[in-house]
Amino acid sequence: MTFSDTPTPGSGRPAAQGRTPLSRHRLLTALGLTILAIVAWALYAPGLGGGFVFDDYPNIVDNPLVQPSHASLPELTAAALSSPSSELKRPLASLSFAANFLTTGLDPAAMKATNIVLHILNGWLIFFFCRTLLRKVYPEDSAGFRRVFALGVALAWLVAPINFTAVLYIVQRMESLANLFVLIGLIGYVHLRARPMFRTRDALYCGLWLILLTGLGLLAKETAVLLPLYALCIEAVVFRFGPPHSHVRKAMATIYGVILAAPFIAGMAWIAPSLFASSTWATRDFTLATRLMSEPRIILDYVAWTIAPTSTGLSFYHDDFVASTSLLTPWTTLASMTGLLAMLVIAWFMRRRMPLLSLGLILFLAAQSLTGTVLPLELVYEHRNYFASMGIMLAVADACRYFAGMAPSSRGRAFCTAPALALITWSMILTFTTASAWGTPLSLAEELGRRGPHSHRAQYELGRAYIIASRYDRNSPYILKSVPPLEAAAAMPGASVLAEQALIFVHARAGLPVRETWWTSMRKKLRARPATVQDESSLGALSQCLDQSGCHFEAEELHKAFDAAMDQPNPSARLCSLYADFALSTLEDNALALRLSGMAVTKAPSEPVYRVKLAQRALAARDEILARQQIAALRAMNFAGRLDGTISSLEGALTRSSAADAR
C-alpha cells in the first residue's frame, strides 16, 4: 500500500473508516522517527559509563571556565569564550558544556547522553532533508516510498561507525552541534528554493537564510562555514540555477558571489602567507606538499570506512598514518588521486539519471574541502565525516533505488537492496561493540591499544589507563603493566613527551625510582622540534605535581626540560606561562617568573589569564606601574563583566600595596 501527501479524491474510501492517508502518513513518519531514536540510543548507551578522553581534558576537564558555579552572565560569558581549540572560541559548544556542568557536574555520562540526543536530532533532520530532496527530484514516487527511502538513509547514517567519535567523544559535540545548524540551513534552503513561483526576492531570502544559519553554526565549530558550499552543490545538481538567461539565474549567481565567492577569496588571501611559512608546519611531521598528496588516500579511506567499516580502520587514533612523499610513494597516492577524479566524473555524468547519487558524491567531496586540503590540521580524523558520510549514504541509497527499479521482479529488487541492508546490520553490530568497549576507561584503552598497535597515542592512553587503575600504589601490578606500552609509545616516531611524562609521574608519585633515560628522551625531543600542546601539558603536569608535593624527583631535571623547550626559536605563550609558574612555585625565582609572564603577554595579548598572572607577579615585585597597565588592559577586554571579580581582586591588592609603600 502507498500513501500520498494529500487525501486522494474519488478513492471511494469513507472518511469515517479510520484515518485519512495524510494523517496515517504522519503517524507512520512519527513511528519511524521514534524507532530511529530507540535504535540509536540502544547502540550508543553501553558507552555512557566511560570517562573523558584525549582533547576532552584541555577543553572540559582542565578548563575551569566551563565549570561555572552559577548561571550568571559574567560566568557564562567567560565559559563561552574559554575554548582553547579555536581562535573563534566556539561559544555555543562551550556554553553547552557549561550547561551540563551546572546540571550534573563534571559527569561524563550526562555529557555523552547530551551528545546522543544531539545525534538523534541530526538523524531526524537528515530524514527531513532527504524527504524534501526526494519530493523535488522524484515527484512521481509515492509518499510512502519517500518515507522509507529517507528513513533508510537516516538509519544508515545514525548507526554508521565512522560517526561514532562525533557522539561518544564528548568534545566533538562541537561537530555535531555545528551540523545541527547546517542541516536546518539546508532543509530551509531547499524549501525556499522549491517554491513554485520562485522570484528574485526569494533568492535574497535564500541568501539571508544561509548567512543566518552559517553564523549560528560557526558559534559551535568552523566546519559550519561550508553550509553555503553545500547549498551551491544542491543548486547546481537539483535546481540548476533556474531557466537559462532568467532573472532567477542572475539573482542566484549574485547571491553566491556575495556569500561564497567573496568570503572564499578573502579567506584565502588571509591564510595564504602562513601556508608557505616554515613555522606553520614546524610542529607537524608533514609539509604542505606531503599533506596534499596524502589526503586523497585518506579521503578514499573515509569512503571505505563509511560503506564497509572495520574495527582496525576505525581505530580513533591515526597518528601512525604514513604520509605520501611522492606521487608513487606509496603507489596508492596517484591511484587515489585518480579515484577522486573518477568520483567527480561519475557525479557529473549521473546528475540527470541519478541526481541524488551525483549530489551525494559532490556533498561528500565538498565536506572534505576544509579539513582535507591546505589547512595545517592533523591528517586523519573520523569525526570530519559527520556530514560527509551522509553524502555517501545518499549516493548508495539512490544507486539501490535505481537498480531495484530496473529489476523485473520483487526477488530482483530484494537482491539489489540486500547488500545495503547487510552493511547497515554490520554497522549496527560494530557500533554496539565499540560502544561497549567505551563503557569503562580501562576497556576503552585496551580496545584502542589493540586497534592501534603502532599508534603512540593509543599506546600512551593504554599505559595511562593502567596508571589510573593502579591508584599510584607501588605494589599494584598495573604500574608494571603500564611500562611496556608507555615505553613503546615514547620510542615511536613523531611521539610527544606524554609517555615519558607519564612514566616519570607514576613512578615519582608511587615512590619508585625514576629512570634517567626517561628524562634524557624527553629533553632530546624538546630540543629537536617546537613543543606541541601535548608537550606543554606534560611539562605543566610535572610542575604542578612537584609544587603540590605529590611527586618526588629532582627539580633540576624538569628545569632542564623547560630550558630545552624554550631553546626553540618561538616558544608559545602557554609554554612561557607554564615555565613562569614553575619558576615561581619551585625555583622561587621571582625575576624569571616576571620576565616569562611578560613574554606570555607579548605573545598572546588578548588572553586575559596571562595578564592576570603578570599583574600578580608585578605586584609581588612592587612594580605598580606594570600592574596598573595590566589592570587597565583587563578592563578593556572585560566583555559582559566576565572579569569583574578578577579586576576587583587585583585592584584591592594594588591598593594594599600602595598603602604599604606609603607607610
C-alpha positions as CSV (number, residue, x, y, z in Angstrom):
1,M,0.0,0.0,0.0
2,T,1.2,3.5,-0.8
3,F,0.2,6.8,0.7
4,S,0.0,10.2,-0.9
5,D,0.7,13.5,0.8
6,T,-3.0,14.5,0.5
7,P,-6.2,12.5,0.5
8,T,-7.0,11.1,-2.9
9,P,-10.3,12.4,-4.3
10,G,-12.7,9.8,-5.5
11,S,-11.0,6.9,-3.8
12,G,-14.3,5.6,-2.6
13,R,-12.9,5.2,1.0
14,P,-15.4,6.6,3.5
15,A,-13.8,9.3,5.7
16,A,-15.3,7.8,8.8
17,Q,-13.4,4.5,8.4
18,G,-10.1,5.2,10.0
19,R,-7.6,7.9,9.5
20,T,-7.1,9.8,6.2
21,P,-4.0,8.9,4.2
22,L,-2.4,12.2,5.3
23,S,-2.8,11.6,9.0
24,R,-1.7,7.9,8.6
25,H,1.3,9.2,6.7
26,R,2.2,11.5,9.6
27,L,1.6,8.7,12.1
28,L,3.9,6.3,10.2
29,T,6.6,9.1,10.0
30,A,6.4,9.7,13.7
31,L,6.7,5.9,14.3
32,G,9.7,5.7,12.0
33,L,11.5,8.6,13.8
34,T,10.8,7.1,17.1
35,I,12.3,3.8,16.0
36,L,15.4,5.7,14.8
37,A,15.8,7.3,18.2
38,I,15.4,4.0,20.1
39,V,17.9,2.2,17.8
40,A,20.5,5.0,18.1
41,W,20.1,5.2,21.9
42,A,20.3,1.4,22.3
43,L,23.5,1.2,20.2
44,Y,25.3,4.1,22.0
45,A,24.0,3.6,25.6
46,P,26.6,1.0,26.5
47,G,29.3,3.7,26.2
48,L,27.8,6.1,28.7
49,G,29.8,4.6,31.5
50,G,33.2,5.5,30.1
51,G,35.2,8.6,31.0
52,F,36.8,11.5,29.3
53,V,39.4,11.0,26.6
54,F,42.2,13.0,24.8
55,D,41.0,16.5,23.9
56,D,38.2,16.3,26.5
57,Y,40.8,17.3,29.1
58,P,42.0,20.7,27.8
59,N,38.5,21.7,26.7
60,I,36.4,20.5,29.6
61,V,38.1,18.7,32.5
62,D,41.1,21.0,32.8
63,N,39.1,24.1,31.7
64,P,37.7,25.7,34.9
65,L,35.9,28.3,32.9
66,V,33.3,25.8,31.6
67,Q,32.7,24.7,35.1
68,P,30.8,27.8,36.5
69,S,29.5,27.9,40.0
70,H,26.4,30.0,39.0
71,A,24.5,30.7,35.8
72,S,25.4,34.4,36.0
73,L,26.1,36.5,32.9
74,P,29.8,37.0,33.7
75,E,30.5,33.3,34.3
76,L,28.6,32.2,31.3
77,T,30.4,34.8,29.1
78,A,33.7,33.5,30.4
79,A,32.6,30.0,29.7
80,A,31.5,30.9,26.1
81,L,34.9,32.4,25.4
82,S,37.0,29.7,27.0
83,S,37.7,27.1,24.3
84,P,41.4,26.6,23.7
85,S,40.7,24.8,20.5
86,S,39.9,27.8,18.3
87,E,40.5,31.5,17.9
88,L,36.7,31.8,17.4
89,K,36.2,30.1,20.8
90,R,33.1,28.1,19.6
91,P,30.9,29.8,22.3
92,L,27.7,27.7,21.7
93,A,29.6,24.4,22.2
94,S,31.4,25.8,25.3
95,L,28.1,27.0,26.8
96,S,26.6,23.6,26.3
97,F,29.4,22.1,28.3
98,A,28.8,24.7,31.0
99,A,25.1,23.9,31.0
100,N,26.0,20.2,31.5
101,F,28.2,21.1,34.4
102,L,25.6,23.3,36.1
103,T,23.1,20.5,35.8
104,T,25.1,17.3,36.6
105,G,28.6,18.5,37.4
106,L,31.6,17.0,35.7
107,D,29.8,13.8,34.8
108,P,30.9,12.3,31.5
109,A,27.8,10.1,31.3
110,A,25.5,13.1,31.3
111,M,27.6,14.8,28.7
112,K,27.6,11.7,26.5
113,A,23.9,11.4,26.9
114,T,23.5,15.0,25.6
115,N,25.7,14.1,22.6
116,I,23.5,11.1,21.8
117,V,20.4,13.3,21.9
118,L,22.1,15.7,19.5
119,H,23.0,12.8,17.2
120,I,19.4,11.6,17.2
121,L,18.2,15.2,16.3
122,N,20.7,15.3,13.5
123,G,19.4,11.9,12.3
124,W,15.9,13.2,12.2
125,L,17.0,16.3,10.3
126,I,18.7,14.1,7.7
127,F,15.3,12.3,7.3
128,F,13.5,15.5,6.6
129,F,16.3,16.7,4.3
130,C,16.3,13.6,2.2
131,R,12.5,13.5,2.0
132,T,12.5,17.2,0.9
133,L,15.0,16.4,-1.8
134,L,13.0,13.4,-3.0
135,R,9.9,15.5,-3.5
136,K,11.9,17.7,-5.9
137,V,13.9,15.1,-7.8
138,Y,11.5,12.2,-7.9
139,P,8.0,13.7,-7.7
140,E,6.5,10.6,-9.2
141,D,7.4,8.5,-6.1
142,S,4.8,7.9,-3.5
143,A,4.9,9.5,-0.1
144,G,5.3,6.0,1.4
145,F,8.4,5.3,-0.7
146,R,9.9,8.7,0.1
147,R,9.4,8.0,3.7
148,V,11.1,4.6,3.5
149,F,14.0,6.0,1.5
150,A,14.6,8.9,3.9
151,L,14.3,6.6,6.9
152,G,16.8,4.2,5.4
153,V,19.4,7.0,4.8
154,A,18.9,8.4,8.3
155,L,19.2,4.9,9.9
156,A,22.4,4.1,7.9
157,W,23.8,7.5,9.0
158,L,22.8,7.2,12.6
159,V,24.4,3.8,13.1
160,A,27.5,4.4,11.0
161,P,30.7,3.6,13.0
162,I,32.5,6.4,11.2
163,N,30.3,8.9,13.1
164,F,31.0,7.2,16.5
165,T,33.6,9.7,17.7
166,A,31.3,12.7,17.0
167,V,28.9,11.1,19.6
168,L,30.7,9.5,22.5
169,Y,33.9,11.6,22.2
170,I,32.4,14.4,24.3
171,V,34.4,17.3,22.9
172,Q,33.2,16.5,19.4
173,R,29.8,17.9,20.4
174,M,31.3,20.9,18.6
175,E,31.0,19.0,15.3
176,S,27.5,17.6,15.9
177,L,26.2,20.9,17.2
178,A,27.6,22.8,14.2
179,N,26.0,20.3,11.8
180,L,22.6,20.7,13.5
181,F,22.6,24.3,12.1
182,V,24.0,23.1,8.8
183,L,21.1,20.6,8.3
184,I,18.5,23.1,9.4
185,G,20.0,25.5,6.9
186,L,19.9,23.1,4.0
187,I,16.3,22.0,4.8
188,G,15.2,25.6,4.8
189,Y,17.1,26.4,1.7
190,V,15.5,23.5,-0.3
191,H,12.0,24.5,0.9
192,L,12.6,28.1,-0.1
193,R,14.2,27.1,-3.4
194,A,11.4,24.7,-4.3
195,R,8.7,27.4,-4.2
196,P,6.5,27.1,-7.4
197,M,6.8,30.8,-8.2
198,F,10.5,31.4,-7.2
199,R,11.3,35.1,-7.6
200,T,14.3,37.4,-7.3
201,R,13.3,38.3,-3.7
202,D,13.2,34.7,-2.8
203,A,16.8,34.4,-3.9
204,L,17.5,37.2,-1.3
205,Y,15.7,35.2,1.3
206,C,17.8,32.1,0.5
207,G,21.0,34.2,0.9
208,L,19.9,35.7,4.2
209,W,18.8,32.3,5.5
210,L,22.2,30.7,4.6
211,I,24.1,33.6,6.3
212,L,22.0,33.3,9.5
213,L,22.4,29.5,9.8
214,T,26.1,29.7,8.9
215,G,26.6,32.3,11.6
216,L,24.9,30.2,14.2
217,G,26.8,27.1,13.2
218,L,30.1,28.9,13.4
219,L,29.4,29.6,17.1
220,A,29.7,25.8,17.5
221,K,32.5,25.0,15.1
222,E,34.2,26.4,12.0
223,T,33.0,23.5,9.8
224,A,29.7,25.2,9.5
225,V,31.3,27.7,7.1
226,L,30.7,25.1,4.4
227,L,26.9,25.5,4.5
228,P,26.9,27.9,1.5
229,L,29.0,25.5,-0.4
230,Y,26.7,22.6,0.3
231,A,23.8,24.8,-0.8
232,L,25.6,25.6,-4.0
233,C,26.0,21.8,-4.7
234,I,22.3,21.4,-4.3
235,E,21.6,24.4,-6.5
236,A,23.9,23.0,-9.2
237,V,22.6,19.4,-9.2
238,V,18.9,19.8,-8.2
239,F,17.8,23.2,-9.2
240,R,20.4,24.1,-11.9
241,F,20.1,27.8,-11.2
242,G,16.7,28.1,-12.9
243,P,16.0,28.6,-16.6
244,P,18.9,30.0,-18.7
245,H,19.1,33.8,-19.0
246,S,16.4,34.2,-16.3
247,H,16.3,36.8,-13.6
248,V,16.4,33.9,-11.1
249,R,19.7,32.6,-12.5
250,K,21.3,36.1,-12.3
251,A,20.0,36.6,-8.8
252,M,21.3,33.2,-7.6
253,A,24.7,33.9,-9.2
254,T,24.8,37.2,-7.4
255,I,23.9,35.7,-4.1
256,Y,26.6,33.0,-4.3
257,G,29.1,35.6,-5.3
258,V,28.4,37.6,-2.2
259,I,28.0,34.7,0.4
260,L,30.5,32.2,-1.0
261,A,33.0,33.5,-3.6
262,A,33.9,36.8,-1.9
263,P,34.5,35.2,1.5
264,F,36.5,32.4,0.0
265,I,38.8,34.9,-1.8
266,A,39.2,37.0,1.3
267,G,39.9,33.9,3.4
268,M,42.5,32.5,1.1
269,A,44.2,35.9,0.9
270,W,44.3,36.0,4.6
271,I,45.7,32.5,5.2
272,A,47.9,32.1,2.1
273,P,51.0,33.7,3.5
274,S,51.0,31.5,6.6
275,L,50.6,28.3,4.5
276,F,54.0,28.9,2.9
277,A,55.8,29.8,6.1
278,S,58.0,27.1,7.5
279,S,56.9,27.9,11.1
280,T,53.3,26.9,10.2
281,W,54.4,23.3,9.7
282,A,57.2,23.2,12.3
283,T,55.2,21.2,14.8
284,R,53.9,18.7,12.1
285,D,55.6,15.7,10.7
286,F,54.4,16.6,7.2
287,T,54.6,19.6,4.9
288,L,52.0,21.3,2.7
289,A,53.1,19.2,-0.3
290,T,53.0,15.9,1.6
291,R,49.7,16.8,3.1
292,L,48.1,17.5,-0.3
293,M,49.5,14.2,-1.7
294,S,48.3,12.2,1.4
295,E,44.7,13.5,1.7
296,P,43.4,11.7,-1.5
297,R,44.4,8.4,0.1
298,I,42.7,9.4,3.4
299,I,39.5,10.6,1.7
300,L,39.1,7.2,-0.1
301,D,39.8,5.5,3.2
302,Y,36.8,7.6,4.6
303,V,34.7,6.2,1.8
304,A,35.6,2.7,2.6
305,W,35.1,3.2,6.4
306,T,31.7,4.7,5.6
307,I,30.4,1.9,3.4
308,A,32.2,-1.1,4.8
309,P,33.7,-0.2,8.2
310,T,36.2,-2.3,10.1
311,S,37.5,-2.1,13.7
312,T,41.1,-1.8,12.5
313,G,40.3,1.0,10.2
314,L,38.3,3.0,12.7
315,S,40.9,3.0,15.4
316,F,40.2,6.5,16.8
317,Y,44.0,7.4,16.8
318,H,45.6,7.7,13.4
319,D,49.0,9.2,14.2
320,D,50.5,6.0,12.7
321,F,49.4,7.1,9.2
322,V,52.5,7.4,6.9
323,A,52.3,10.5,4.7
324,S,52.9,10.3,1.0
325,T,56.3,11.7,-0.1
326,S,55.8,11.5,-3.8
327,L,53.1,10.5,-6.3
328,L,54.3,6.9,-6.3
329,T,55.4,6.7,-2.6
330,P,53.3,4.9,-1.8
331,W,51.8,3.8,-5.1
332,T,48.3,4.4,-3.8
333,T,48.9,8.2,-3.9
334,L,48.5,8.6,-7.6
335,A,45.8,5.8,-7.7
336,S,43.8,7.7,-5.0
337,M,44.0,10.9,-6.9
338,T,42.7,9.1,-10.0
339,G,39.9,7.6,-7.8
340,L,38.8,11.0,-6.6
341,L,38.8,12.3,-10.2
342,A,36.6,9.2,-11.2
343,M,34.2,10.1,-8.4
344,L,33.8,13.6,-9.9
345,V,33.3,12.2,-13.4
346,I,30.6,9.8,-12.2
347,A,28.9,12.5,-10.3
348,W,28.8,14.7,-13.4
349,F,27.6,12.1,-15.9
350,M,24.9,10.7,-13.5
351,R,23.5,14.0,-12.4
352,R,20.3,13.5,-14.6
353,R,19.8,9.8,-14.3
354,M,20.6,9.5,-10.6
355,P,20.6,13.1,-9.2
356,L,20.9,12.1,-5.6
357,L,23.9,9.8,-6.3
358,S,25.5,12.8,-8.0
359,L,24.6,15.1,-5.2
360,G,25.7,12.7,-2.5
361,L,29.2,12.3,-4.0
362,I,29.6,16.1,-4.5
363,L,28.5,16.8,-1.0
364,F,31.0,14.2,0.3
365,L,33.8,15.8,-1.6
366,A,32.7,19.4,-0.6
367,A,32.8,18.4,3.0
368,Q,36.5,17.4,2.7
369,S,37.4,20.8,1.1
370,L,38.0,22.5,4.5
371,T,39.8,19.8,6.5
372,G,41.3,17.7,3.7
373,T,43.2,20.3,1.7
374,V,45.7,23.1,2.7
375,L,44.9,23.8,6.4
376,P,47.7,22.6,8.7
377,L,45.5,20.2,10.6
378,E,46.2,16.7,11.6
379,L,45.9,14.4,8.6
380,V,43.2,11.9,9.7
381,Y,40.2,12.3,11.9
382,E,37.0,10.2,11.6
383,H,34.7,12.9,13.0
384,R,35.4,15.1,10.0
385,N,32.9,12.8,8.1
386,Y,30.0,13.6,10.3
387,F,28.3,15.5,7.5
388,A,30.3,13.9,4.6
389,S,29.1,10.4,5.4
390,M,25.5,11.5,4.8
391,G,26.6,12.2,1.2
392,I,27.8,8.6,0.8
393,M,24.6,7.2,2.3
394,L,22.6,9.3,-0.1
395,A,24.6,8.1,-3.1
396,V,24.3,4.5,-2.1
397,A,20.6,4.7,-1.4
398,D,20.0,6.4,-4.8
399,A,22.0,3.6,-6.5
400,C,19.9,1.0,-4.8
401,R,16.7,2.8,-5.8
402,Y,17.9,2.9,-9.5
403,F,19.0,-0.8,-9.8
404,A,16.0,-2.0,-7.8
405,G,13.7,-0.1,-10.2
406,M,15.4,-1.8,-13.1
407,A,14.8,-5.3,-11.6
408,P,12.0,-7.2,-13.3
409,S,10.6,-8.9,-10.2
410,S,10.3,-8.4,-6.4
411,R,13.1,-11.0,-5.9
412,G,15.4,-9.0,-8.1
413,R,14.6,-5.8,-6.2
414,A,15.3,-7.6,-2.9
415,F,18.6,-8.8,-4.4
416,C,19.6,-5.2,-5.2
417,T,18.8,-3.9,-1.7
418,A,20.1,-6.9,0.4
419,P,23.8,-5.8,0.4
420,A,22.8,-2.4,1.7
421,L,20.7,-4.0,4.5
422,A,23.6,-6.3,5.3
423,L,26.0,-3.4,5.6
424,I,23.6,-1.5,7.9
425,T,23.4,-4.5,10.1
426,W,27.1,-4.9,10.2
427,S,27.4,-1.2,11.1
428,M,25.0,-1.6,14.0
429,I,27.0,-4.6,15.3
430,L,30.3,-2.7,15.1
431,T,28.9,0.5,16.7
432,F,27.4,-1.5,19.5
433,T,30.6,-3.5,20.2
434,T,32.6,-0.2,20.1
435,A,30.2,1.5,22.5
436,S,30.5,-1.5,24.8
437,A,34.3,-1.1,24.8
438,W,33.9,2.6,25.6
439,G,31.9,1.6,28.7
440,T,34.9,1.8,31.1
441,P,38.1,3.8,30.7
442,L,40.2,0.6,31.0
443,S,38.3,-1.4,28.5
444,L,38.4,1.5,26.1
445,A,42.1,1.9,26.4
446,E,42.7,-1.8,25.9
447,E,40.4,-1.8,22.8
448,L,42.1,1.2,21.2
449,G,45.5,-0.2,22.1
450,R,44.6,-3.4,20.2
451,R,43.3,-1.4,17.3
452,G,46.4,0.9,17.1
453,P,49.5,-1.2,17.9
454,H,51.6,1.3,16.0
455,S,49.9,4.5,17.4
456,H,51.9,6.3,20.1
457,R,48.7,7.9,21.3
458,A,46.9,4.6,21.6
459,Q,49.8,3.1,23.5
460,Y,50.1,6.1,25.7
461,E,46.4,6.1,26.6
462,L,46.7,2.3,27.4
463,G,49.6,3.0,29.7
464,R,47.8,6.0,31.3
465,A,44.7,3.8,31.9
466,Y,46.9,1.3,33.7
467,I,48.3,4.1,35.8
468,I,44.9,5.3,36.8
469,A,43.9,1.7,37.7
470,S,47.0,1.4,39.9
471,R,45.9,4.3,42.1
472,Y,49.6,5.1,42.4
473,D,50.0,2.1,44.7
474,R,53.7,1.0,44.3
475,N,52.6,-2.6,44.8
476,S,49.9,-2.6,42.2
477,P,50.5,-4.8,39.2
478,Y,49.1,-2.1,36.9
479,I,52.2,0.0,37.4
480,L,54.3,-2.7,36.0
481,K,51.8,-3.3,33.1
482,S,51.9,0.5,32.2
483,V,55.6,0.5,31.5
484,P,55.8,-1.5,28.2
485,P,53.1,0.4,26.3
486,L,54.4,3.8,27.5
487,E,58.0,2.9,26.6
488,A,56.7,1.7,23.2
489,A,54.8,5.0,22.7
490,A,57.9,7.0,23.7
491,A,60.0,5.3,21.1
492,M,57.6,5.7,18.2
493,P,58.5,8.4,15.5
494,G,56.7,11.7,16.0
495,A,55.6,10.9,19.5
496,S,55.3,13.8,22.0
497,V,56.7,13.6,25.5
498,L,53.4,12.5,27.0
499,A,54.7,8.9,27.5
500,E,57.9,10.0,29.3
501,Q,55.9,12.4,31.5
502,A,53.5,9.5,32.4
503,L,56.4,7.2,33.3
504,I,58.1,9.9,35.5
505,F,54.8,10.9,37.0
506,V,53.6,7.5,38.2
507,H,57.0,6.4,39.5
508,A,57.6,9.7,41.3
509,R,54.2,9.6,42.9
510,A,54.5,5.9,43.9
511,G,57.9,6.4,45.4
512,L,59.6,4.2,42.8
513,P,62.9,5.0,41.0
514,V,62.7,7.4,38.0
515,R,65.0,6.3,35.2
516,E,67.4,8.9,33.8
517,T,66.7,7.6,30.3
518,W,63.1,9.0,30.5
519,W,64.4,12.5,31.3
520,T,67.0,12.2,28.5
521,S,64.4,11.1,26.0
522,M,62.2,14.0,27.0
523,R,64.9,16.6,26.6
524,K,66.0,15.2,23.3
525,K,62.5,15.5,21.8
526,L,62.1,19.0,23.1
527,R,65.4,20.1,21.6
528,A,64.5,18.5,18.2
529,R,61.4,20.5,17.4
530,P,59.0,23.1,18.8
531,A,56.9,21.9,21.7
532,T,53.4,20.7,20.9
533,V,50.4,21.3,23.1
534,Q,50.8,17.8,24.5
535,D,54.5,18.6,25.3
536,E,53.5,21.7,27.1
537,S,50.8,19.9,29.1
538,S,53.3,17.3,30.1
539,L,55.7,19.9,31.5
540,G,52.8,21.6,33.3
541,A,51.6,18.4,34.8
542,L,55.0,17.6,36.2
543,S,55.5,21.1,37.5
544,Q,52.1,21.0,39.3
545,C,52.7,17.6,40.8
546,L,56.1,18.8,42.1
547,D,54.6,22.0,43.5
548,Q,51.9,20.1,45.3
549,S,54.5,17.6,46.8
550,G,52.8,14.8,45.0
551,C,55.9,13.8,43.1
552,H,59.4,13.2,44.3
553,F,62.1,13.9,41.7
554,E,64.9,16.4,41.2
555,A,63.5,19.8,40.2
556,E,66.6,20.4,38.2
557,E,65.7,17.6,35.8
558,L,62.4,19.4,35.0
559,H,64.3,22.8,34.9
560,K,66.5,21.3,32.1
561,A,63.4,20.1,30.2
562,F,61.8,23.5,30.3
563,D,65.0,25.1,29.1
564,A,65.2,22.6,26.2
565,A,61.7,23.6,25.1
566,M,62.4,27.3,25.4
567,D,65.5,26.9,23.2
568,Q,63.2,26.8,20.2
569,P,63.0,30.0,18.1
570,N,59.4,30.9,19.0
571,P,58.1,29.3,22.2
572,S,54.4,29.7,22.7
573,A,52.7,31.9,25.2
574,R,51.4,28.9,27.1
575,L,54.9,27.4,27.4
576,C,56.2,30.7,28.8
577,S,53.3,30.9,31.3
578,L,53.9,27.3,32.4
579,Y,57.6,27.9,32.9
580,A,56.8,31.1,34.8
581,D,54.6,29.1,37.2
582,F,57.4,26.6,37.7
583,A,60.0,29.3,38.2
584,L,57.8,31.0,40.9
585,S,56.5,27.9,42.8
586,T,59.5,25.6,42.7
587,L,62.6,27.6,41.7
588,E,61.4,30.6,43.8
589,D,62.9,32.8,41.1
590,N,60.6,35.8,41.1
591,A,62.6,37.7,38.5
592,L,62.5,34.8,36.0
593,A,58.8,34.3,36.6
594,L,58.1,38.0,36.0
595,R,60.1,38.0,32.7
596,L,58.4,34.9,31.4
597,S,55.0,36.2,32.3
598,G,55.8,39.3,30.3
599,M,56.8,37.1,27.3
600,A,53.5,35.3,27.5
601,V,51.5,38.6,27.4
602,T,53.6,39.8,24.5
603,K,52.9,36.6,22.5
604,A,49.1,36.5,23.4
605,P,48.0,40.0,24.4
606,S,44.3,39.2,24.1
607,E,44.4,36.3,26.6
608,P,43.4,37.6,30.0
609,V,44.8,34.8,32.1
610,Y,48.3,35.8,31.1
611,R,47.7,39.4,32.0
612,V,46.3,38.4,35.4
613,K,49.4,36.4,36.2
614,L,51.7,39.2,35.1
615,A,49.8,41.7,37.2
616,Q,50.0,39.4,40.3
617,R,53.7,39.0,39.8
618,A,54.3,42.7,39.2
619,L,52.5,43.4,42.5
620,A,54.8,40.9,44.2
621,A,57.8,42.6,42.7
622,R,56.4,46.1,43.8
623,D,56.1,47.2,40.2
624,E,52.9,49.1,40.5
625,I,53.2,50.7,37.1
626,L,53.3,47.4,35.3
627,A,50.4,46.1,37.5
628,R,48.3,49.2,36.6
629,Q,49.0,48.6,32.9
630,Q,47.7,45.1,33.1
631,I,44.6,46.0,35.1
632,A,43.8,48.7,32.5
633,A,44.2,46.2,29.7
634,L,41.9,43.8,31.5
635,R,39.3,46.5,31.9
636,A,39.4,47.0,28.1
637,M,38.6,43.3,27.5
638,N,36.1,42.9,30.3
639,F,33.2,41.9,28.0
640,A,29.8,41.5,29.8
641,G,31.6,41.7,33.2
642,R,33.3,38.4,32.8
643,L,36.5,39.7,34.5
644,D,34.8,41.8,37.2
645,G,35.8,39.6,40.1
646,T,39.4,39.3,38.9
647,I,39.8,43.0,38.3
648,S,38.3,43.8,41.7
649,S,40.8,41.4,43.4
650,L,43.8,42.9,41.6
651,E,42.7,46.5,42.4
652,G,42.3,45.6,46.1
653,A,45.8,44.1,46.0
654,L,47.1,47.2,44.3
655,T,45.5,49.5,46.9
656,R,47.0,47.4,49.8
657,S,50.4,47.5,48.1
658,S,50.3,51.3,47.7
659,A,49.2,51.7,51.3
660,A,52.0,49.5,52.5
661,D,54.5,51.6,50.5
662,A,53.1,54.8,51.9
663,R,53.8,53.5,55.4
